[in-house]
Amino acid sequence: MNSTPSTAPDIAINVEGLSKSFGGRAVVQNLSMQVKRGSIYGFLGPNGSGKTTTIRMLCGLLTPDSGEGTCLGYDIRRDADKIKRQVGYMTQRFSLYQDLSVRENLEFVARLYGLSNARQAARDMIQRIGLNGREEQLAGELSGGWKQRLALGACTLPNPQLLLLDEPTAGVDPKARRDFWNEIHALAADGLTVLVSTHYMDEAERCHEIAYIAYGNLLAHGTVDEVIAQSALSTWTVTGDDLNGLADELSGKPGVDMVAPFGTSLHVSGRDKAALESSVAPYRENRGWNWQHGDPSLEDVFIDLMGRSKDNFQ
Amino acid sequence: MSTTDTNSARRNVREPSFGFWWRSYAMLVKEFIQLRRDRVSFAMIVMLPVMQLVLFGFAINTTPRHLPTAVLLQEDSDLARSILKAMENTAYFRFTHEVHSVAEFDDLLQSGKVLFGVEIPRGFERAVRRGDHPALLVAADATDPVAAGSALGTLNGIVQTALAHDLQAGDPPSTPFEIRAHSRYNPAASSRLNIVPGLVGTILTMTMLIFTALSVTREIERGTMESLLSMPIKPVEVMFGKIIPYVIVGFVQATLIIGIGVLLFGVPILGSLATLALLTTLFITTNLAIGYTFSTIVQNQLQAMQLSMMFFLPSILLSGFMFPFAGMPRWAQYIGECLPLTHFVRIVRAIMLKGATIQNLQYDTIALIALMLLAMTIAVTRFRRTLD
């Protein structure tokens, strides 16, 4: 891991040793990360793992207790004002004005950033996010999917260099979710850097790079394939009858760290490959089951990381 | 890598031209729209002043003492001195100024520095001894009839007792001279004339304070503060954006109250309407700034309401609106001087009932400006720019 924060032109976010605690409880501990310009960086981790706190520190909404770094080449402690002009932040909870219409919200943002023609900028954005016909509807009356589009529109309106999206697709239907991701890929193709936090594994797989954070610690990062390879997790996929019974029997056996049903199959994983082999060997004789050795899924890796980090940090 | 040239990206981050004005304007437009959508608040702007005016159609009776009095002493005689001594002994009058011209005398009354003026004419003692039945003029500022009335009522009796020592047996009996009491500004001693201008200030204090006291906490409670803070707006811009719409609202309210006062209660406006409008706007802005300061201190809307009430109550009781200011103990007067309503009650009564000019009201105007700037400074420094 590169340990010196640099202002290399191809790095959008470069932070080192960020820590933040609230009321004596450490929420983020010694977190370091680098995000390349123009990439989509997925930020994963369980609830309360410090994702939102990290994002807020990146855009100057929170001051880190310790650690330093740069965002778009600006110091996150000293240059919060400059960072704010270049960063679009989409909050986890809808935070535009519910009692303002779609158009009024966008015009407000355009004026705040000093865009020369706020009305025109708002009109263009309404076209772009497909909200035409709803310009005069109050933001509070929009459905979840439309609210999310409006929020994305508002934070991309001032042409930022970096988007920070905090669980943007929570509670949004699959079609809207797919449209949203297509939009994000289009923005990234234009050179925008996107840092997006999510709980969804399919969304993680749409990112160029991902980072997994739990209990304030960055546990793994890299491309999806790298993260899976780093995990050193050995996984067997079982299909067949009475998988529930098999799951009960296998869990707790030496070498078996995790047993998880996936639809009609069962994933049996462990870090100690040899121990896992010997534990499952007796069951592989059974004709009723079909055993296949394969790569763990991203979810297997994350559940495993989460379970381990619990032992280490709690 | 990306298509974006980083050098140009960093150059983009210049302050946009007129950034301050655009951002303040953005905030202001937003606040106006939100106010228009908030029908309850909108109704309050009109209903509150009308209801209060109709309800507070009565006076509060007290007997204040030690009222500041000026003396225009055109003769330095024993008789004159014992009359003044006797007046002071009643505890109603306290001689604070001795003046030497009628102009000074009038100016003190007009600016509200004194509530009474006593004029001892030249050759008074000689005229009394000759039995010419001369007149002693006591001018009273009757804009507050309660304060003036009871003091004036004691005049005749006390002067008689005072004279008992100085007049020899051979002097003419009973009333050797006349006391001519002159109730200035409010000859009919109508308490409405006093209450209505004071109500302008009271109603404005209440509505203005609450409007801005809720403004920042509302953004926090609705979660909109998070995205507002993530955008490049400065505390002073947020403040102006939140105050200016309500200056206009307050101005409309003040016009409404004064209009009703003039049309329904027959209160005159003797002074300049422009001065009244100017100083009323100053008072409105001061209250909005104080409310906004509260809003940057408290945690939620309930606390904001409580703090506003804690400020509002002393404003009513200690400003001279309800009880004559001059009759209050010294410590209460000091508290009163720190409240904008105290200064505005003086200003609005002086302009409407006495025709005072801005020169007469310099002290109170400067006090209002000072309070406004103090509140704004606290608000801008207290405003939290992060969510820490």
Chai-1 contact restraints between the chains, C-beta under 6 A:
chainA,res_idxA,chainB,res_idxB,connection_type,confidence,min_distance_angstrom,max_distance_angstrom,comment,restraint_id
A,P9,B,T6,contact,1.0,0.0,6.0,A-B,restraint_1
A,D10,B,M1,contact,1.0,0.0,6.0,A-B,restraint_2
A,R37,B,S2,contact,1.0,0.0,6.0,A-B,restraint_3
A,G38,B,S2,contact,1.0,0.0,6.0,A-B,restraint_4
A,C59,B,S230,contact,1.0,0.0,6.0,A-B,restraint_5
A,L61,B,L229,contact,1.0,0.0,6.0,A-B,restraint_6
A,L61,B,S230,contact,1.0,0.0,6.0,A-B,restraint_7
A,L61,B,T386,contact,1.0,0.0,6.0,A-B,restraint_8
A,L61,B,L387,contact,1.0,0.0,6.0,A-B,restraint_9
A,L62,B,T386,contact,1.0,0.0,6.0,A-B,restraint_10
A,L62,B,L387,contact,1.0,0.0,6.0,A-B,restraint_11
A,L62,B,D388,contact,1.0,0.0,6.0,A-B,restraint_12
A,T63,B,T386,contact,1.0,0.0,6.0,A-B,restraint_13
A,T63,B,D388,contact,1.0,0.0,6.0,A-B,restraint_14
A,D81,B,P232,contact,1.0,0.0,6.0,A-B,restraint_15
A,K82,B,V13,contact,1.0,0.0,6.0,A-B,restraint_16
A,K84,B,P232,contact,1.0,0.0,6.0,A-B,restraint_17
A,R85,B,V13,contact,1.0,0.0,6.0,A-B,restraint_18
A,R85,B,P232,contact,1.0,0.0,6.0,A-B,restraint_19
A,Q86,B,V13,contact,1.0,0.0,6.0,A-B,restraint_20
A,Y89,B,S230,contact,1.0,0.0,6.0,A-B,restraint_21
A,T91,B,E226,contact,1.0,0.0,6.0,A-B,restraint_22
A,T91,B,S227,contact,1.0,0.0,6.0,A-B,restraint_23
A,R93,B,G223,contact,1.0,0.0,6.0,A-B,restraint_24
A,S95,B,G223,contact,1.0,0.0,6.0,A-B,restraint_25
A,S95,B,T224,contact,1.0,0.0,6.0,A-B,restraint_26
A,S95,B,E226,contact,1.0,0.0,6.0,A-B,restraint_27
A,S95,B,S227,contact,1.0,0.0,6.0,A-B,restraint_28
A,Y97,B,T224,contact,1.0,0.0,6.0,A-B,restraint_29
A,D99,B,Q34,contact,1.0,0.0,6.0,A-B,restraint_30
A,D99,B,R37,contact,1.0,0.0,6.0,A-B,restraint_31
A,L100,B,I33,contact,1.0,0.0,6.0,A-B,restraint_32
A,E104,B,I33,contact,1.0,0.0,6.0,A-B,restraint_33
A,F108,B,A26,contact,1.0,0.0,6.0,A-B,restraint_34
A,F108,B,K30,contact,1.0,0.0,6.0,A-B,restraint_35
A,R111,B,W22,contact,1.0,0.0,6.0,A-B,restraint_36
A,R111,B,A26,contact,1.0,0.0,6.0,A-B,restraint_37
A,L112,B,R23,contact,1.0,0.0,6.0,A-B,restraint_38
A,L112,B,A26,contact,1.0,0.0,6.0,A-B,restraint_39
A,L112,B,M231,contact,1.0,0.0,6.0,A-B,restraint_40
A,L112,B,I233,contact,1.0,0.0,6.0,A-B,restraint_41
A,G114,B,P16,contact,1.0,0.0,6.0,A-B,restraint_42
A,G114,B,G19,contact,1.0,0.0,6.0,A-B,restraint_43
A,G114,B,W22,contact,1.0,0.0,6.0,A-B,restraint_44
A,Q161,B,A9,contact,1.0,0.0,6.0,A-B,restraint_45
A,G191,B,S2,contact,1.0,0.0,6.0,A-B,restraint_46
A,G191,B,T3,contact,1.0,0.0,6.0,A-B,restraint_47
A,G191,B,T4,contact,1.0,0.0,6.0,A-B,restraint_48
